[in-house]
Protein backbone atom coordinates (compact mmCIF):
# COMPACT_ATOMS: atom_id res chain seq x y z
CA UNK A 1 0.00 0.00 0.00
CA UNK A 2 1.32 3.45 -0.92
CA UNK A 3 1.88 5.95 1.87
CA UNK A 4 3.24 8.71 -0.38
CA UNK A 5 1.82 8.78 -3.88
CA UNK A 6 3.96 11.79 -4.87
CA UNK A 7 7.16 9.74 -4.60
CA UNK A 8 5.74 6.20 -4.76
CA UNK A 9 6.80 5.29 -1.20
CA UNK A 10 5.10 2.24 0.26
CA UNK A 11 4.18 1.43 3.84
CA UNK A 12 6.78 -1.35 3.80
CA UNK A 13 9.50 1.12 2.75
CA UNK A 14 8.56 3.47 5.61
CA UNK A 15 8.63 0.55 8.06
CA UNK A 16 12.07 -0.42 6.75
CA UNK A 17 13.36 3.10 7.36
CA UNK A 18 11.94 2.92 10.90
CA UNK A 19 13.76 -0.38 11.45
CA UNK A 20 16.92 1.32 10.21
CA UNK A 21 16.59 4.01 12.88
CA UNK A 22 14.28 6.72 11.52
CA UNK A 23 12.10 7.97 14.37
CA UNK A 24 10.49 11.15 13.04
CA UNK A 25 8.65 12.26 9.90
CA UNK A 26 11.64 14.48 9.09
CA UNK A 27 13.99 11.48 9.18
CA UNK A 28 11.63 9.52 6.95
CA UNK A 29 11.59 12.48 4.56
CA UNK A 30 15.39 12.56 4.51
CA UNK A 31 15.51 8.87 3.73
CA UNK A 32 12.93 8.70 0.92
CA UNK A 33 11.33 12.15 0.36
CA UNK A 34 7.93 10.96 1.66
CA UNK A 35 6.05 13.92 3.10
CA UNK A 36 8.07 16.60 1.32
CA UNK A 37 5.78 17.44 -1.60
CA UNK A 38 2.04 17.84 -0.95
CA UNK A 39 2.20 16.71 2.70
CA UNK A 40 -0.95 14.59 2.60
CA UNK A 41 0.97 11.51 3.79
CA UNK A 42 2.52 13.08 6.91
CA UNK A 43 -0.31 11.92 9.20
CA UNK A 44 0.01 8.36 7.90
CA UNK A 45 3.78 8.49 8.48
CA UNK A 46 3.17 9.76 12.02
CA UNK A 47 0.77 6.87 12.61
CA UNK A 48 3.36 4.37 11.39
CA UNK A 49 5.82 5.93 13.82
CA UNK A 50 3.31 5.57 16.66
CA UNK A 51 2.61 9.30 16.81
CA UNK A 52 -0.87 9.21 15.35
CA UNK A 53 -2.68 10.65 18.34
CA UNK A 54 -3.27 14.37 18.11
CA UNK A 55 -3.81 16.56 21.16
CA UNK A 56 -7.46 16.77 22.18
CA UNK A 57 -9.02 20.14 21.55
CA UNK A 58 -11.94 21.72 23.37
CA UNK A 59 -15.02 22.69 21.33
CA UNK A 60 -15.18 26.34 20.29
CA UNK A 61 -16.54 28.63 22.99
CA UNK A 62 -15.48 26.38 25.85
CA UNK A 63 -12.37 26.80 27.93
CA UNK A 64 -10.93 23.98 29.98
CA UNK A 65 -11.27 24.23 33.75
CA UNK A 66 -8.21 25.32 35.70
CA UNK A 67 -6.34 22.40 37.29
CA UNK A 68 -7.15 21.82 40.95
CA UNK A 69 -5.08 23.94 43.30
CA UNK A 70 -4.34 26.68 40.77
CA UNK A 71 -6.14 30.02 40.80
CA UNK A 72 -8.29 30.79 37.78
CA UNK A 73 -7.16 33.65 35.54
CA UNK A 74 -9.08 36.88 36.06
C-alpha positions in Angstrom: 0.0 0.0 0.0 1.3 3.4 -0.9 1.9 6.0 1.9 3.2 8.7 -0.4 1.8 8.8 -3.9 4.0 11.8 -4.9 7.2 9.7 -4.6 5.7 6.2 -4.8 6.8 5.3 -1.2 5.1 2.2 0.3 4.2 1.4 3.8 6.8 -1.4 3.8 9.5 1.1 2.8 8.6 3.5 5.6 8.6 0.6 8.1 12.1 -0.4 6.7 13.4 3.1 7.4 11.9 2.9 10.9 13.8 -0.4 11.5 16.9 1.3 10.2 16.6 4.0 12.9 14.3 6.7 11.5 12.1 8.0 14.4 10.5 11.1 13.0 8.6 12.3 9.9 11.6 14.5 9.1 14.0 11.5 9.2 11.6 9.5 7.0 11.6 12.5 4.6 15.4 12.6 4.5 15.5 8.9 3.7 12.9 8.7 0.9 11.3 12.2 0.4 7.9 11.0 1.7 6.0 13.9 3.1 8.1 16.6 1.3 5.8 17.4 -1.6 2.0 17.8 -0.9 2.2 16.7 2.7 -0.9 14.6 2.6 1.0 11.5 3.8 2.5 13.1 6.9 -0.3 11.9 9.2 0.0 8.4 7.9 3.8 8.5 8.5 3.2 9.8 12.0 0.8 6.9 12.6 3.4 4.4 11.4 5.8 5.9 13.8 3.3 5.6 16.7 2.6 9.3 16.8 -0.9 9.2 15.3 -2.7 10.7 18.3 -3.3 14.4 18.1 -3.8 16.6 21.2 -7.5 16.8 22.2 -9.0 20.1 21.5 -11.9 21.7 23.4 -15.0 22.7 21.3 -15.2 26.3 20.3 -16.5 28.6 23.0 -15.5 26.4 25.9 -12.4 26.8 27.9 -10.9 24.0 30.0 -11.3 24.2 33.7 -8.2 25.3 35.7 -6.3 22.4 37.3 -7.2 21.8 41.0 -5.1 23.9 43.3 -4.3 26.7 40.8 -6.1 30.0 40.8 -8.3 30.8 37.8 -7.2 33.7 35.5 -9.1 36.9 36.1 
